[in-house]
Amino acid sequence: MQTVSLFDANTHLSRLIDQIATGAETEIVVSRNGEPVAGYGAMVMAV
């Protein structure tokens, strides 16, 4: 699990999404003023 600031998430959103899509990260937490406020994770698709 990686934690990034809101500024970094905004600046590097494409890179962060690529990390999740490739499996390099399973979850990314976005923090504002040191407090977690949002998160990104891989979606599990049922076939």
C-alpha positions in Angstrom: 0.0 0.0 0.0 1.4 3.4 -1.0 0.3 6.7 0.5 0.5 9.9 -1.5 -0.5 13.5 -0.9 -3.4 15.0 -2.7 -1.0 17.2 -4.6 1.0 14.2 -5.8 -2.1 12.2 -6.6 -3.3 15.1 -8.8 0.1 15.6 -10.4 0.9 11.9 -11.1 -2.6 10.3 -11.5 -1.7 8.4 -14.7 1.4 6.9 -13.1 -0.5 5.9 -10.0 -3.2 4.2 -12.1 -0.6 2.4 -14.2 1.0 1.0 -10.9 -2.4 -0.4 -9.9 -3.2 -1.7 -13.4 0.2 -3.5 -13.7 0.0 -5.0 -10.2 3.0 -3.0 -8.9 0.6 -1.6 -6.2 -2.6 -3.1 -4.9 -3.9 0.0 -3.1 -3.0 3.7 -3.1 -4.2 6.0 -0.3 -4.6 9.7 -0.9 -4.0 12.0 2.1 -4.8 15.6 2.8 -2.8 17.2 5.6 -1.6 13.8 6.7 -5.1 12.3 7.0 -6.3 9.6 4.6 -9.3 10.9 2.5 -9.5 8.6 -0.5 -8.1 5.5 -2.1 -7.5 3.7 -5.4 -7.5 0.0 -5.8 -7.8 -2.7 -8.5 -11.3 -3.6 -9.6 -12.2 -7.3 -9.6 -14.3 -8.1 -12.7 -16.6 -11.1 -12.7 -16.7 -13.0 -16.0 
